[in-house]
Amino acid sequence: MFDVGFSELVLIAVLALVIAGPERLPGIMRTLGRLAGRARATVAVLRTELEREVERAEQRKDAGEGDDRDGDG
């Protein structure tokens, strides 16, 4: 998804440490971890629902094509 190397991660960590301070950084990281987990769960649910809807649409399309072949149109 993102092309972030080790040096970029170290730079981000150092900046976070300088900006937030060592006292607040663990709490911030926990919060970010929770948010990332929720985002992943939401994406998984959305992906599942989308796949289900695509499958239903394909089934309806296939059922419609079967009816069309038997008809006079």
N, C-alpha and C positions, 0 to 999 in steps of 0.2 A: 504494500500500500504506500508507505512512505519509504523513501530511500535515505535512511538516516544511519550513518556509520557510528563507530565507537567514539570517534573524536567529537562529533556533534553532540552525542549523549553526554559526554563528560563536560562539554561547554555548557549545556543546558543545566546539568546538575550543579556546576559551580555558580552559575548565575542565580539559580533558585536558592542556593545556600546563602549567597551574598544578599539577595533581595529579602528573603523571608527570615533568615537567621536560623541558627541551629535549634532554637527552642520550638519554633513553629513549623519547621520543615517536616517532621514526621507526621503531624496532623494533616498538613496539606497533602502529603503523599497518600495517606490513608483515604482522604476525601477523593482525590483523583482516581485512586484504585477502585473505590466504590462506584464512582461515576462511569469509569471505563467498563466495569462489570455490568452495570445497568444498560449502558449503550450496547454492549455485545448481546445481552439478553433481548433487548428490543429489536435489534437487527435480526436475530435468529427467529423471533416470532414473526416479524414482517416477511422474512424470506419464506418461512413455512406457509404463511397465508397466501403469499403471491404464488408460490408453486401450486398450492391447492386450487387457487382460482384459475390458473393457467390450465391445469388438468381438467377442471370442470368445463372450461370453455372449449377445450379440445374434444371432450366427450359430447358436448352439445353440438359441436360442429360435425363430428362423425355421425351422430344420430340424425342430424338434419340432412346430411348427404345420403344416408341410407334411405330416408323417406323420399328424397327427390328422385332417386333411381327407380323406385317402385311406382312413382306417379306418372302422369302423362305429360309432365313438363320438362 
